[in-house]
Amino acid sequence: MCWPSQSPDLNPIEHLWNDVDKEIKMKKPSNVNNLYKIVEDAWNNISIDRCIRLIDSMPRRCAEVIKKKGDPTKY
C-alpha cells in the first residue's frame, strides 16, 4: 500500500513508540542504564499481533485521512 513517506501520523511504528513511551513514563528510569533496559524490555514485549493489527488498520486510516482531506483524524 502506498502512502506519503513523510506521514508520521500514519506510520504504524509511531504507535509502537508510544507504547514504549508509556512504559518509560510508568517505570520512571533513574539513570541511562535503567532507561535502556526499560526501552529494550518494552520493545521486546510488543506482540506480533499488535504489529499485525496496526498494519491491517492502514487502509482504514488512509481512507480516513482522505475523507478528512488531510485534516486531523482520530488516528
mmCIF file as gemmi writes it, N, C-alpha and C atoms, coordinates in Angstrom:
data_model
loop_
_atom_site.group_PDB
_atom_site.id
_atom_site.type_symbol
_atom_site.label_atom_id
_atom_site.label_alt_id
_atom_site.label_comp_id
_atom_site.label_asym_id
_atom_site.label_entity_id
_atom_site.label_seq_id
_atom_site.pdbx_PDB_ins_code
_atom_site.Cartn_x
_atom_site.Cartn_y
_atom_site.Cartn_z
_atom_site.occupancy
_atom_site.B_iso_or_equiv
_atom_site.pdbx_formal_charge
_atom_site.auth_seq_id
_atom_site.auth_asym_id
_atom_site.pdbx_PDB_model_num
ATOM 1 N N . MET Axp A 1 ? 0.842 -1.178 0 1 0 ? 1 A 1
ATOM 2 C CA . MET Axp A 1 ? 0 0 0 1 0 ? 1 A 1
ATOM 3 C C . MET Axp A 1 ? 0.886 1.239 0 1 0 ? 1 A 1
ATOM 4 N N . CYS Axp A 2 ? 0.572 2.194 -0.833 1 0 ? 2 A 1
ATOM 5 C CA . CYS Axp A 2 ? 1.375 3.416 -0.912 1 0 ? 2 A 1
ATOM 6 C C . CYS Axp A 2 ? 0.764 4.522 -0.067 1 0 ? 2 A 1
ATOM 7 N N . TRP Axp A 3 ? 1.618 5.236 0.632 1 0 ? 3 A 1
ATOM 8 C CA . TRP Axp A 3 ? 1.217 6.45 1.331 1 0 ? 3 A 1
ATOM 9 C C . TRP Axp A 3 ? 2.439 7.329 1.425 1 0 ? 3 A 1
ATOM 10 N N . PRO Axp A 4 ? 2.249 8.623 1.65 1 0 ? 4 A 1
ATOM 11 C CA . PRO Axp A 4 ? 3.408 9.518 1.677 1 0 ? 4 A 1
ATOM 12 C C . PRO Axp A 4 ? 4.438 9.078 2.711 1 0 ? 4 A 1
ATOM 13 N N . SER Axp A 5 ? 5.697 9.096 2.326 1 0 ? 5 A 1
ATOM 14 C CA . SER Axp A 5 ? 6.763 8.623 3.208 1 0 ? 5 A 1
ATOM 15 C C . SER Axp A 5 ? 6.938 9.502 4.436 1 0 ? 5 A 1
ATOM 16 N N . GLN Axp A 6 ? 6.562 10.75 4.34 1 0 ? 6 A 1
ATOM 17 C CA . GLN Axp A 6 ? 6.712 11.682 5.463 1 0 ? 6 A 1
ATOM 18 C C . GLN Axp A 6 ? 5.38 11.879 6.183 1 0 ? 6 A 1
ATOM 19 N N . SER Axp A 7 ? 4.72 10.796 6.532 1 0 ? 7 A 1
ATOM 20 C CA . SER Axp A 7 ? 3.436 10.855 7.224 1 0 ? 7 A 1
ATOM 21 C C . SER Axp A 7 ? 3.537 10.141 8.566 1 0 ? 7 A 1
ATOM 22 N N . PRO Axp A 8 ? 4.219 10.744 9.538 1 0 ? 8 A 1
ATOM 23 C CA . PRO Axp A 8 ? 4.376 10.047 10.811 1 0 ? 8 A 1
ATOM 24 C C . PRO Axp A 8 ? 3.056 9.745 11.492 1 0 ? 8 A 1
ATOM 25 N N . ASP Axp A 9 ? 2.024 10.556 11.221 1 0 ? 9 A 1
ATOM 26 C CA . ASP Axp A 9 ? 0.727 10.292 11.823 1 0 ? 9 A 1
ATOM 27 C C . ASP Axp A 9 ? 0.116 8.994 11.299 1 0 ? 9 A 1
ATOM 28 N N . LEU Axp A 10 ? 0.551 8.534 10.148 1 0 ? 10 A 1
ATOM 29 C CA . LEU Axp A 10 ? 0.052 7.276 9.604 1 0 ? 10 A 1
ATOM 30 C C . LEU Axp A 10 ? 1.029 6.126 9.786 1 0 ? 10 A 1
ATOM 31 N N . ASN Axp A 11 ? 2.247 6.405 10.136 1 0 ? 11 A 1
ATOM 32 C CA . ASN Axp A 11 ? 3.261 5.378 10.246 1 0 ? 11 A 1
ATOM 33 C C . ASN Axp A 11 ? 2.979 4.474 11.449 1 0 ? 11 A 1
ATOM 34 N N . PRO Axp A 12 ? 2.731 3.178 11.222 1 0 ? 12 A 1
ATOM 35 C CA . PRO Axp A 12 ? 2.397 2.268 12.321 1 0 ? 12 A 1
ATOM 36 C C . PRO Axp A 12 ? 3.443 2.225 13.439 1 0 ? 12 A 1
ATOM 37 N N . ILE Axp A 13 ? 4.706 2.439 13.11 1 0 ? 13 A 1
ATOM 38 C CA . ILE Axp A 13 ? 5.732 2.339 14.145 1 0 ? 13 A 1
ATOM 39 C C . ILE Axp A 13 ? 5.574 3.43 15.204 1 0 ? 13 A 1
ATOM 40 N N . GLU Axp A 14 ? 4.942 4.542 14.837 1 0 ? 14 A 1
ATOM 41 C CA . GLU Axp A 14 ? 4.722 5.61 15.814 1 0 ? 14 A 1
ATOM 42 C C . GLU Axp A 14 ? 3.87 5.111 16.978 1 0 ? 14 A 1
ATOM 43 N N . HIS Axp A 15 ? 2.926 4.241 16.693 1 0 ? 15 A 1
ATOM 44 C CA . HIS Axp A 15 ? 2.091 3.665 17.755 1 0 ? 15 A 1
ATOM 45 C C . HIS Axp A 15 ? 2.927 2.778 18.679 1 0 ? 15 A 1
ATOM 46 N N . LEU Axp A 16 ? 3.884 2.079 18.103 1 0 ? 16 A 1
ATOM 47 C CA . LEU Axp A 16 ? 4.746 1.225 18.918 1 0 ? 16 A 1
ATOM 48 C C . LEU Axp A 16 ? 5.653 2.067 19.808 1 0 ? 16 A 1
ATOM 49 N N . TRP Axp A 17 ? 6.181 3.174 19.256 1 0 ? 17 A 1
ATOM 50 C CA . TRP Axp A 17 ? 6.999 4.067 20.084 1 0 ? 17 A 1
ATOM 51 C C . TRP Axp A 17 ? 6.16 4.677 21.205 1 0 ? 17 A 1
ATOM 52 N N . ASN Axp A 18 ? 4.882 4.937 20.944 1 0 ? 18 A 1
ATOM 53 C CA . ASN Axp A 18 ? 4.009 5.429 22.018 1 0 ? 18 A 1
ATOM 54 C C . ASN Axp A 18 ? 3.872 4.385 23.123 1 0 ? 18 A 1
ATOM 55 N N . ASP Axp A 19 ? 3.782 3.111 22.737 1 0 ? 19 A 1
ATOM 56 C CA . ASP Axp A 19 ? 3.723 2.033 23.734 1 0 ? 19 A 1
ATOM 57 C C . ASP Axp A 19 ? 4.979 2.041 24.6 1 0 ? 19 A 1
ATOM 58 N N . VAL Axp A 20 ? 6.126 2.188 23.96 1 0 ? 20 A 1
ATOM 59 C CA . VAL Axp A 20 ? 7.398 2.223 24.681 1 0 ? 20 A 1
ATOM 60 C C . VAL Axp A 20 ? 7.441 3.45 25.597 1 0 ? 20 A 1
ATOM 61 N N . ASP Axp A 21 ? 7.002 4.581 25.09 1 0 ? 21 A 1
ATOM 62 C CA . ASP Axp A 21 ? 6.992 5.814 25.882 1 0 ? 21 A 1
ATOM 63 C C . ASP Axp A 21 ? 6.132 5.673 27.134 1 0 ? 21 A 1
ATOM 64 N N . LYS Axp A 22 ? 4.994 4.999 27.017 1 0 ? 22 A 1
ATOM 65 C CA . LYS Axp A 22 ? 4.133 4.768 28.183 1 0 ? 22 A 1
ATOM 66 C C . LYS Axp A 22 ? 4.871 3.973 29.251 1 0 ? 22 A 1
ATOM 67 N N . GLU Axp A 23 ? 5.619 2.96 28.83 1 0 ? 23 A 1
ATOM 68 C CA . GLU Axp A 23 ? 6.397 2.151 29.776 1 0 ? 23 A 1
ATOM 69 C C . GLU Axp A 23 ? 7.454 3.002 30.478 1 0 ? 23 A 1
ATOM 70 N N . ILE Axp A 24 ? 8.118 3.85 29.717 1 0 ? 24 A 1
ATOM 71 C CA . ILE Axp A 24 ? 9.143 4.722 30.299 1 0 ? 24 A 1
ATOM 72 C C . ILE Axp A 24 ? 8.518 5.63 31.352 1 0 ? 24 A 1
ATOM 73 N N . LYS Axp A 25 ? 7.395 6.235 31.009 1 0 ? 25 A 1
ATOM 74 C CA . LYS Axp A 25 ? 6.733 7.149 31.948 1 0 ? 25 A 1
ATOM 75 C C . LYS Axp A 25 ? 6.223 6.414 33.181 1 0 ? 25 A 1
ATOM 76 N N . MET Axp A 26 ? 5.761 5.196 32.994 1 0 ? 26 A 1
ATOM 77 C CA . MET Axp A 26 ? 5.236 4.417 34.113 1 0 ? 26 A 1
ATOM 78 C C . MET Axp A 26 ? 6.359 3.963 35.057 1 0 ? 26 A 1
ATOM 79 N N . LYS Axp A 27 ? 7.482 3.565 34.479 1 0 ? 27 A 1
ATOM 80 C CA . LYS Axp A 27 ? 8.566 2.995 35.29 1 0 ? 27 A 1
ATOM 81 C C . LYS Axp A 27 ? 9.586 4.023 35.753 1 0 ? 27 A 1
ATOM 82 N N . LYS Axp A 28 ? 9.583 5.204 35.189 1 0 ? 28 A 1
ATOM 83 C CA . LYS Axp A 28 ? 10.435 6.313 35.624 1 0 ? 28 A 1
ATOM 84 C C . LYS Axp A 28 ? 11.887 5.905 35.873 1 0 ? 28 A 1
ATOM 85 N N . PRO Axp A 29 ? 12.639 5.736 34.806 1 0 ? 29 A 1
ATOM 86 C CA . PRO Axp A 29 ? 14.042 5.312 34.966 1 0 ? 29 A 1
ATOM 87 C C . PRO Axp A 29 ? 14.856 6.331 35.763 1 0 ? 29 A 1
ATOM 88 N N . SER Axp A 30 ? 15.796 5.815 36.538 1 0 ? 30 A 1
ATOM 89 C CA . SER Axp A 30 ? 16.615 6.688 37.387 1 0 ? 30 A 1
ATOM 90 C C . SER Axp A 30 ? 17.986 6.987 36.781 1 0 ? 30 A 1
ATOM 91 N N . ASN Axp A 31 ? 18.352 6.262 35.714 1 0 ? 31 A 1
ATOM 92 C CA . ASN Axp A 31 ? 19.627 6.51 35.055 1 0 ? 31 A 1
ATOM 93 C C . ASN Axp A 31 ? 19.564 5.974 33.625 1 0 ? 31 A 1
ATOM 94 N N . VAL Axp A 32 ? 20.604 6.222 32.865 1 0 ? 32 A 1
ATOM 95 C CA . VAL Axp A 32 ? 20.623 5.83 31.451 1 0 ? 32 A 1
ATOM 96 C C . VAL Axp A 32 ? 20.549 4.314 31.288 1 0 ? 32 A 1
ATOM 97 N N . ASN Axp A 33 ? 21.238 3.589 32.12 1 0 ? 33 A 1
ATOM 98 C CA . ASN Axp A 33 ? 21.21 2.124 32.015 1 0 ? 33 A 1
ATOM 99 C C . ASN Axp A 33 ? 19.816 1.586 32.273 1 0 ? 33 A 1
ATOM 100 N N . ASN Axp A 34 ? 19.132 2.156 33.264 1 0 ? 34 A 1
ATOM 101 C CA . ASN Axp A 34 ? 17.771 1.749 33.584 1 0 ? 34 A 1
ATOM 102 C C . ASN Axp A 34 ? 16.834 2.099 32.42 1 0 ? 34 A 1
ATOM 103 N N . LEU Axp A 35 ? 17.018 3.271 31.833 1 0 ? 35 A 1
ATOM 104 C CA . LEU Axp A 35 ? 16.227 3.685 30.673 1 0 ? 35 A 1
ATOM 105 C C . LEU Axp A 35 ? 16.426 2.695 29.528 1 0 ? 35 A 1
ATOM 106 N N . TYR Axp A 36 ? 17.657 2.352 29.242 1 0 ? 36 A 1
ATOM 107 C CA . TYR Axp A 36 ? 17.96 1.414 28.163 1 0 ? 36 A 1
ATOM 108 C C . TYR Axp A 36 ? 17.229 0.084 28.403 1 0 ? 36 A 1
ATOM 109 N N . LYS Axp A 37 ? 17.277 -0.407 29.614 1 0 ? 37 A 1
ATOM 110 C CA . LYS Axp A 37 ? 16.648 -1.685 29.951 1 0 ? 37 A 1
ATOM 111 C C . LYS Axp A 37 ? 15.129 -1.612 29.786 1 0 ? 37 A 1
ATOM 112 N N . ILE Axp A 38 ? 14.532 -0.512 30.218 1 0 ? 38 A 1
ATOM 113 C CA . ILE Axp A 38 ? 13.083 -0.338 30.088 1 0 ? 38 A 1
ATOM 114 C C . ILE Axp A 38 ? 12.685 -0.31 28.611 1 0 ? 38 A 1
ATOM 115 N N . VAL Axp A 39 ? 13.422 0.449 27.805 1 0 ? 39 A 1
ATOM 116 C CA . VAL Axp A 39 ? 13.125 0.539 26.378 1 0 ? 39 A 1
ATOM 117 C C . VAL Axp A 39 ? 13.286 -0.829 25.712 1 0 ? 39 A 1
ATOM 118 N N . GLU Axp A 40 ? 14.368 -1.497 26.021 1 0 ? 40 A 1
ATOM 119 C CA . GLU Axp A 40 ? 14.624 -2.819 25.438 1 0 ? 40 A 1
ATOM 120 C C . GLU Axp A 40 ? 13.514 -3.803 25.812 1 0 ? 40 A 1
ATOM 121 N N . ASP Axp A 41 ? 13.143 -3.837 27.087 1 0 ? 41 A 1
ATOM 122 C CA . ASP Axp A 41 ? 12.088 -4.756 27.531 1 0 ? 41 A 1
ATOM 123 C C . ASP Axp A 41 ? 10.741 -4.41 26.895 1 0 ? 41 A 1
ATOM 124 N N . ALA Axp A 42 ? 10.419 -3.12 26.874 1 0 ? 42 A 1
ATOM 125 C CA . ALA Axp A 42 ? 9.141 -2.701 26.288 1 0 ? 42 A 1
ATOM 126 C C . ALA Axp A 42 ? 9.079 -3.085 24.808 1 0 ? 42 A 1
ATOM 127 N N . TRP Axp A 43 ? 10.163 -2.827 24.092 1 0 ? 43 A 1
ATOM 128 C CA . TRP Axp A 43 ? 10.193 -3.15 22.661 1 0 ? 43 A 1
ATOM 129 C C . TRP Axp A 43 ? 10.065 -4.661 22.445 1 0 ? 43 A 1
ATOM 130 N N . ASN Axp A 44 ? 10.791 -5.44 23.241 1 0 ? 44 A 1
ATOM 131 C CA . ASN Axp A 44 ? 10.742 -6.895 23.1 1 0 ? 44 A 1
ATOM 132 C C . ASN Axp A 44 ? 9.393 -7.484 23.482 1 0 ? 44 A 1
ATOM 133 N N . ASN Axp A 45 ? 8.603 -6.765 24.264 1 0 ? 45 A 1
ATOM 134 C CA . ASN Axp A 45 ? 7.304 -7.257 24.708 1 0 ? 45 A 1
ATOM 135 C C . ASN Axp A 45 ? 6.15 -6.857 23.794 1 0 ? 45 A 1
ATOM 136 N N . ILE Axp A 46 ? 6.441 -6.132 22.73 1 0 ? 46 A 1
ATOM 137 C CA . ILE Axp A 46 ? 5.389 -5.799 21.765 1 0 ? 46 A 1
ATOM 138 C C . ILE Axp A 46 ? 5.054 -7.076 21.005 1 0 ? 46 A 1
ATOM 139 N N . SER Axp A 47 ? 3.791 -7.407 21.006 1 0 ? 47 A 1
ATOM 140 C CA . SER Axp A 47 ? 3.379 -8.668 20.385 1 0 ? 47 A 1
ATOM 141 C C . SER Axp A 47 ? 3.301 -8.556 18.863 1 0 ? 47 A 1
ATOM 142 N N . ILE Axp A 48 ? 3.489 -9.68 18.224 1 0 ? 48 A 1
ATOM 143 C CA . ILE Axp A 48 ? 3.326 -9.762 16.775 1 0 ? 48 A 1
ATOM 144 C C . ILE Axp A 48 ? 1.894 -9.371 16.406 1 0 ? 48 A 1
ATOM 145 N N . ASP Axp A 49 ? 0.943 -9.79 17.236 1 0 ? 49 A 1
ATOM 146 C CA . ASP Axp A 49 ? -0.459 -9.472 16.978 1 0 ? 49 A 1
ATOM 147 C C . ASP Axp A 49 ? -0.685 -7.956 16.956 1 0 ? 49 A 1
ATOM 148 N N . ARG Axp A 50 ? -0.034 -7.235 17.861 1 0 ? 50 A 1
ATOM 149 C CA . ARG Axp A 50 ? -0.15 -5.773 17.883 1 0 ? 50 A 1
ATOM 150 C C . ARG Axp A 50 ? 0.358 -5.193 16.561 1 0 ? 50 A 1
ATOM 151 N N . CYS Axp A 51 ? 1.469 -5.686 16.087 1 0 ? 51 A 1
ATOM 152 C CA . CYS Axp A 51 ? 2.044 -5.217 14.815 1 0 ? 51 A 1
ATOM 153 C C . CYS Axp A 51 ? 1.117 -5.524 13.65 1 0 ? 51 A 1
ATOM 154 N N . ILE Axp A 52 ? 0.568 -6.717 13.621 1 0 ? 52 A 1
ATOM 155 C CA . ILE Axp A 52 ? -0.337 -7.113 12.538 1 0 ? 52 A 1
ATOM 156 C C . ILE Axp A 52 ? -1.584 -6.232 12.538 1 0 ? 52 A 1
ATOM 157 N N . ARG Axp A 53 ? -2.153 -5.982 13.719 1 0 ? 53 A 1
ATOM 158 C CA . ARG Axp A 53 ? -3.344 -5.122 13.793 1 0 ? 53 A 1
ATOM 159 C C . ARG Axp A 53 ? -3.05 -3.721 13.274 1 0 ? 53 A 1
ATOM 160 N N . LEU Axp A 54 ? -1.878 -3.189 13.602 1 0 ? 54 A 1
ATOM 161 C CA . LEU Axp A 54 ? -1.52 -1.858 13.118 1 0 ? 54 A 1
ATOM 162 C C . LEU Axp A 54 ? -1.389 -1.838 11.599 1 0 ? 54 A 1
ATOM 163 N N . ILE Axp A 55 ? -0.731 -2.838 11.043 1 0 ? 55 A 1
ATOM 164 C CA . ILE Axp A 55 ? -0.581 -2.906 9.587 1 0 ? 55 A 1
ATOM 165 C C . ILE Axp A 55 ? -1.943 -3.083 8.918 1 0 ? 55 A 1
ATOM 166 N N . ASP Axp A 56 ? -2.773 -3.945 9.491 1 0 ? 56 A 1
ATOM 167 C CA . ASP Axp A 56 ? -4.103 -4.175 8.919 1 0 ? 56 A 1
ATOM 168 C C . ASP Axp A 56 ? -4.981 -2.925 8.978 1 0 ? 56 A 1
ATOM 169 N N . SER Axp A 57 ? -4.687 -2.011 9.878 1 0 ? 57 A 1
ATOM 170 C CA . SER Axp A 57 ? -5.5 -0.791 10.013 1 0 ? 57 A 1
ATOM 171 C C . SER Axp A 57 ? -5.121 0.279 8.988 1 0 ? 57 A 1
ATOM 172 N N . MET Axp A 58 ? -4.046 0.083 8.255 1 0 ? 58 A 1
ATOM 173 C CA . MET Axp A 58 ? -3.576 1.111 7.32 1 0 ? 58 A 1
ATOM 174 C C . MET Axp A 58 ? -4.622 1.54 6.288 1 0 ? 58 A 1
ATOM 175 N N . PRO Axp A 59 ? -5.303 0.627 5.606 1 0 ? 59 A 1
ATOM 176 C CA . PRO Axp A 59 ? -6.3 1.09 4.629 1 0 ? 59 A 1
ATOM 177 C C . PRO Axp A 59 ? -7.387 1.955 5.276 1 0 ? 59 A 1
ATOM 178 N N . ARG Axp A 60 ? -7.836 1.564 6.438 1 0 ? 60 A 1
ATOM 179 C CA . ARG Axp A 60 ? -8.871 2.316 7.164 1 0 ? 60 A 1
ATOM 180 C C . ARG Axp A 60 ? -8.359 3.696 7.56 1 0 ? 60 A 1
ATOM 181 N N . ARG Axp A 61 ? -7.114 3.757 8.048 1 0 ? 61 A 1
ATOM 182 C CA . ARG Axp A 61 ? -6.546 5.041 8.464 1 0 ? 61 A 1
ATOM 183 C C . ARG Axp A 61 ? -6.3 5.959 7.267 1 0 ? 61 A 1
ATOM 184 N N . CYS Axp A 62 ? -5.81 5.398 6.178 1 0 ? 62 A 1
ATOM 185 C CA . CYS Axp A 62 ? -5.586 6.208 4.973 1 0 ? 62 A 1
ATOM 186 C C . CYS Axp A 62 ? -6.914 6.729 4.426 1 0 ? 62 A 1
ATOM 187 N N . ALA Axp A 63 ? -7.939 5.89 4.431 1 0 ? 63 A 1
ATOM 188 C CA . ALA Axp A 63 ? -9.257 6.323 3.952 1 0 ? 63 A 1
ATOM 189 C C . ALA Axp A 63 ? -9.786 7.473 4.801 1 0 ? 63 A 1
ATOM 190 N N . GLU Axp A 64 ? -9.549 7.416 6.096 1 0 ? 64 A 1
ATOM 191 C CA . GLU Axp A 64 ? -9.995 8.484 7 1 0 ? 64 A 1
ATOM 192 C C . GLU Axp A 64 ? -9.272 9.796 6.686 1 0 ? 64 A 1
ATOM 193 N N . VAL Axp A 65 ? -7.98 9.728 6.419 1 0 ? 65 A 1
ATOM 194 C CA . VAL Axp A 65 ? -7.216 10.934 6.071 1 0 ? 65 A 1
ATOM 195 C C . VAL Axp A 65 ? -7.745 11.529 4.769 1 0 ? 65 A 1
ATOM 196 N N . ILE Axp A 66 ? -8.028 10.679 3.794 1 0 ? 66 A 1
ATOM 197 C CA . ILE Axp A 66 ? -8.575 11.156 2.522 1 0 ? 66 A 1
ATOM 198 C C . ILE Axp A 66 ? -9.939 11.795 2.743 1 0 ? 66 A 1
ATOM 199 N N . LYS Axp A 67 ? -10.77 11.134 3.531 1 0 ? 67 A 1
ATOM 200 C CA . LYS Axp A 67 ? -12.109 11.649 3.836 1 0 ? 67 A 1
ATOM 201 C C . LYS Axp A 67 ? -12.02 13.024 4.499 1 0 ? 67 A 1
ATOM 202 N N . LYS Axp A 68 ? -11.061 13.188 5.392 1 0 ? 68 A 1
ATOM 203 C CA . LYS Axp A 68 ? -10.885 14.45 6.119 1 0 ? 68 A 1
ATOM 204 C C . LYS Axp A 68 ? -10.063 15.467 5.327 1 0 ? 68 A 1
ATOM 205 N N . LYS Axp A 69 ? -9.665 15.1 4.113 1 0 ? 69 A 1
ATOM 206 C CA . LYS Axp A 69 ? -8.872 15.963 3.239 1 0 ? 69 A 1
ATOM 207 C C . LYS Axp A 69 ? -7.605 16.46 3.921 1 0 ? 69 A 1
ATOM 208 N N . GLY Axp A 70 ? -6.972 15.548 4.659 1 0 ? 70 A 1
ATOM 209 C CA . GLY Axp A 70 ? -5.694 15.866 5.306 1 0 ? 70 A 1
ATOM 210 C C . GLY Axp A 70 ? -5.824 16.486 6.676 1 0 ? 70 A 1
ATOM 211 N N . ASP Axp A 71 ? -7.041 16.819 7.097 1 0 ? 71 A 1
ATOM 212 C CA . ASP Axp A 71 ? -7.225 17.366 8.439 1 0 ? 71 A 1
ATOM 213 C C . ASP Axp A 71 ? -6.989 16.267 9.477 1 0 ? 71 A 1
ATOM 214 N N . PRO Axp A 72 ? -6.828 16.64 10.736 1 0 ? 72 A 1
ATOM 215 C CA . PRO Axp A 72 ? -6.562 15.653 11.785 1 0 ? 72 A 1
ATOM 216 C C . PRO Axp A 72 ? -7.65 14.574 11.863 1 0 ? 72 A 1
ATOM 217 N N . THR Axp A 73 ? -7.218 13.381 12.218 1 0 ? 73 A 1
ATOM 218 C CA . THR Axp A 73 ? -8.134 12.255 12.397 1 0 ? 73 A 1
ATOM 219 C C . THR Axp A 73 ? -7.969 11.697 13.801 1 0 ? 73 A 1
ATOM 220 N N . LYS Axp A 74 ? -8.776 10.726 14.139 1 0 ? 74 A 1
ATOM 221 C CA . LYS Axp A 74 ? -8.643 10.085 15.455 1 0 ? 74 A 1
ATOM 222 C C . LYS Axp A 74 ? -7.396 9.226 15.545 1 0 ? 74 A 1
ATOM 223 N N . TYR Axp A 75 ? -6.724 9.007 14.416 1 0 ? 75 A 1
ATOM 224 C CA . TYR Axp A 75 ? -5.536 8.183 14.402 1 0 ? 75 A 1
ATOM 225 C C . TYR Axp A 75 ? -4.314 9.028 14.664 1 0 ? 75 A 1
